[in-house]
Every structure is written in structure tokens, then in C-alpha cells.
């Protein structure tokens, strides 16, 4: 049985997302509510970079990095302080489309922004070969996109309250178990295989 190696250093301890690709690539990072909230408020997600445009600078990208995104008149490009990393896979037609509000701004109508890296793709050889995340345009104001409320960090925990009925005087606190199945509806007996 072949063991899958653990997360590479570039994953910054984040788990693997999905299964191993046929070519041995694996994705690591975070996927969660914050990215979907940003997307719902007009901040576009970048699932990855156009593979044929990825440069050697991708090897230094880590989960949590912030890459500069710029529009060159035809495409959006991501770059790190070391240089160009690659081209985003978005079609230039997206720039003119209004995706959220009829007559409102397109979330892709920006010239500069920041790609917040939420995932990296690592090759079978252990090198970073791609990345993805969400892009926040320069000057972006979440209040401009009132569609989805921002999550309250305090609401991340699920609280369940279970209340038991208080027994009447003279009754046992623990009800007696019944072995009789006649009290169960027919559909429930069939479901439980007791018909």
C-alpha cells in the first residue's frame, strides 16, 4: 500500500483538498465560508492560473500569500515580489458582464487587485505548480455588494440545547422501554424492517 506524503511546507500545514490527480498533483489549502461570502459580494474567485503561463516564480508561492493582480488590456496577471507568476484563467469577456446586479458593476471590472492564495497545487515531485484563491479589487468596499452578510466569527460554533421534560410528581425520570411495536406507524415499522 502506497502512502501519500504529508502536506508540503508550501501548504503551511493546511490539509489536502480532494483526491490525488492522475498526474500525481495534489491540492492543499483552505476552502470555506469567507471565500464564498466574498464571491457573493462581488469579489471573484480564481480557481487556478492558466498552466501554460505559469512561471518558475510559482515555486515560492505559499497558502496565505497575497499576489498582485493587474489587467493588461487583455488578461489578468498575478505576480509576486519576485516577478510574474502566471495568468488568471478568467475570460476577458467577464470584464464587461454584469454578474450580480442588473445595471450594476461587474466584479471583474478592475485594473488592480490582490489575489489571496487559498490553495496551492503540488506536483508529484513536491513542487508548487499552481495556485488559487479569491481576488479583492483595489478600492473594493464590501458594502457595495449587499447581497451576502459577512459571517460573524462568533457564529462558527454550533450550539445545540437538549431539554428533557420534567417528570410529574410520582413519575419516574426515566421512561420505561416498550417492546411493543404496535405503537409505531406502519411506515416506520417497514423502514425499520419490523413489518
C-alpha positions as CSV (number, residue, x, y, z in Angstrom):
1,X,0.0,0.0,0.0
2,X,1.5,3.3,-1.1
3,X,1.4,6.1,1.5
4,X,0.6,9.6,0.3
5,X,3.2,12.1,1.6
6,X,2.1,14.7,4.1
7,X,1.5,18.3,3.3
8,X,4.5,20.2,1.8
9,X,5.9,23.2,3.6
10,X,4.2,25.5,1.0
11,X,0.8,24.3,2.3
12,X,1.6,25.9,5.7
13,X,0.0,22.9,7.5
14,X,-3.3,23.1,5.6
15,X,-4.9,19.8,4.6
16,X,-5.2,18.2,1.1
17,X,-8.3,19.2,-0.8
18,X,-9.8,16.4,-2.9
19,X,-8.1,13.4,-4.2
20,X,-4.7,13.0,-6.0
21,X,-4.9,13.9,-9.7
22,X,-4.0,11.3,-12.3
23,X,-0.6,13.0,-12.9
24,X,0.2,12.9,-9.2
25,X,-0.7,16.6,-8.4
26,X,-2.3,17.3,-5.1
27,X,-4.1,20.5,-3.9
28,X,-3.7,21.8,-0.4
29,X,-5.2,24.8,1.3
30,X,-8.4,26.2,2.7
31,X,-11.9,26.3,1.2
32,X,-14.6,27.8,3.2
33,X,-17.2,30.4,4.0
34,X,-15.2,33.5,3.8
35,X,-14.3,32.9,0.1
36,X,-17.9,32.2,-0.8
37,X,-19.0,35.4,1.1
38,X,-16.5,37.5,-0.8
39,X,-17.7,35.9,-4.1
40,X,-21.3,36.7,-3.2
41,X,-20.3,40.3,-2.6
42,X,-18.7,40.7,-6.0
43,X,-15.2,39.5,-5.3
44,X,-14.2,37.0,-7.9
45,X,-12.6,33.7,-7.2
46,X,-9.6,32.4,-9.1
47,X,-9.5,28.6,-9.1
48,X,-6.1,28.4,-10.7
49,X,-3.7,30.0,-13.2
50,X,-3.5,29.2,-16.9
51,X,-1.0,26.4,-16.8
52,X,1.0,27.3,-19.9
53,X,1.6,30.8,-18.5
54,X,2.9,29.7,-15.0
55,X,6.5,30.8,-14.4
56,X,9.2,29.5,-12.1
57,X,8.1,32.1,-9.5
58,X,5.1,29.8,-8.6
59,X,7.5,27.6,-6.7
60,X,7.8,30.3,-4.0
61,X,4.0,30.8,-3.5
62,X,2.5,29.6,-0.2
63,X,-1.0,29.3,1.1
64,X,-1.8,32.7,2.7
65,X,0.3,34.7,0.3
66,X,-1.0,37.9,-1.3
67,X,-0.2,38.2,-5.0
68,X,-0.7,41.4,-7.0
69,X,-3.2,41.1,-9.8
70,X,-3.2,43.5,-12.8
71,X,-5.2,43.9,-16.0
72,X,-3.0,44.4,-19.1
73,X,-5.9,45.2,-21.5
74,X,-6.5,41.5,-22.5
75,X,-5.9,39.4,-19.4
76,X,-5.4,39.5,-15.6
77,X,-1.9,38.5,-14.4
78,X,-0.7,37.6,-10.9
79,X,2.7,38.4,-9.7
80,X,4.8,38.1,-6.5
81,X,7.5,40.4,-5.4
82,X,9.9,38.1,-7.3
83,X,8.0,38.6,-10.6
84,X,5.1,37.4,-12.8
85,X,3.6,34.1,-11.5
86,X,1.0,33.4,-14.2
87,X,-2.2,34.5,-15.9
88,X,-5.6,34.0,-14.3
89,X,-7.9,31.8,-16.3
90,X,-10.8,34.3,-16.5
91,X,-12.0,35.2,-19.9
92,X,-11.7,38.9,-20.9
93,X,-15.5,38.8,-21.7
94,X,-16.2,38.7,-18.0
95,X,-15.0,42.3,-17.6
96,X,-18.0,43.6,-19.5
97,X,-20.6,41.3,-18.0
98,X,-22.8,42.3,-15.1
99,X,-22.8,39.3,-12.8
100,X,-24.7,40.4,-9.7
101,X,-26.9,43.5,-10.1
102,X,-28.7,44.4,-13.3
103,X,-27.2,47.7,-14.4
104,X,-24.6,47.4,-11.6
105,X,-20.8,47.0,-11.7
106,X,-19.2,43.8,-12.9
107,X,-17.0,42.2,-10.3
108,X,-14.3,41.7,-13.0
109,X,-14.2,45.4,-13.9
110,X,-11.0,46.4,-12.2
111,X,-7.4,47.0,-13.2
112,X,-5.5,46.2,-10.0
113,X,-6.2,43.9,-7.1
114,X,-4.8,41.3,-4.7
115,X,-5.1,37.5,-5.1
116,X,-5.3,36.0,-1.6
117,X,-3.9,32.5,-2.1
118,X,-6.1,29.9,-0.5
119,X,-4.8,26.8,-2.3
120,X,-1.7,25.5,-4.0
121,X,-1.3,22.6,-6.4
122,X,1.8,20.5,-5.7
123,X,3.3,18.1,-8.3
124,X,4.3,14.5,-7.6
125,X,7.9,15.8,-7.3
126,X,6.7,18.1,-4.4
127,X,7.0,21.4,-6.3
128,X,4.3,24.1,-6.3
129,X,2.9,24.2,-9.9
130,X,-0.3,26.3,-9.5
131,X,-2.4,28.3,-7.0
132,X,-5.9,29.7,-6.5
133,X,-7.9,31.9,-4.1
134,X,-10.0,35.0,-4.2
135,X,-9.3,38.4,-5.7
136,X,-10.0,41.6,-3.9
137,X,-10.0,44.6,-6.4
138,X,-8.2,47.7,-5.3
139,X,-10.6,50.1,-3.6
140,X,-13.1,47.3,-3.0
141,X,-15.8,48.1,-0.5
142,X,-17.9,45.1,0.7
143,X,-20.8,47.5,1.3
144,X,-21.0,48.0,-2.4
145,X,-22.3,44.3,-2.7
146,X,-25.0,44.0,-0.1
147,X,-26.1,40.5,-1.2
148,X,-24.5,38.3,1.4
149,X,-23.9,39.2,5.0
150,X,-20.4,38.9,6.4
151,X,-20.1,35.9,8.8
152,X,-19.8,36.6,12.5
153,X,-16.8,34.7,13.8
154,X,-18.7,34.0,17.0
155,X,-21.2,32.0,15.0
156,X,-18.7,29.4,13.9
157,X,-19.7,27.1,16.7
158,X,-22.9,25.1,16.5
159,X,-24.7,25.1,19.8
160,X,-27.4,22.5,20.5
161,X,-29.6,22.7,23.6
162,X,-31.4,19.5,24.5
163,X,-34.2,19.7,27.1
164,X,-35.8,16.8,28.8
165,X,-39.3,17.0,30.2
166,X,-39.5,17.3,33.9
167,X,-41.4,14.3,35.3
168,X,-44.7,14.9,37.2
169,X,-44.7,14.1,40.9
170,X,-44.7,10.3,41.3
171,X,-43.5,9.5,37.8
172,X,-40.1,8.0,37.0
173,X,-37.5,10.4,35.5
174,X,-36.5,7.6,33.1
175,X,-39.4,6.3,31.0
176,X,-39.8,2.5,30.7
177,X,-38.7,1.0,27.5
178,X,-41.5,-0.5,25.5
179,X,-41.0,-3.6,23.4
180,X,-44.4,-3.2,21.7
181,X,-44.2,-2.2,18.0
182,X,-47.9,-1.6,17.5
183,X,-47.4,2.0,18.7
184,X,-45.2,2.6,15.7
185,X,-46.8,3.7,12.4
186,X,-46.8,1.2,9.6
187,X,-44.3,3.2,7.5
188,X,-41.8,3.3,10.4
189,X,-42.1,-0.5,11.0
190,X,-41.4,-1.1,7.3
191,X,-38.5,1.3,7.4
192,X,-37.0,-0.5,10.4
193,X,-37.7,-3.9,8.9
194,X,-40.2,-4.9,11.5
195,X,-43.3,-5.4,9.3
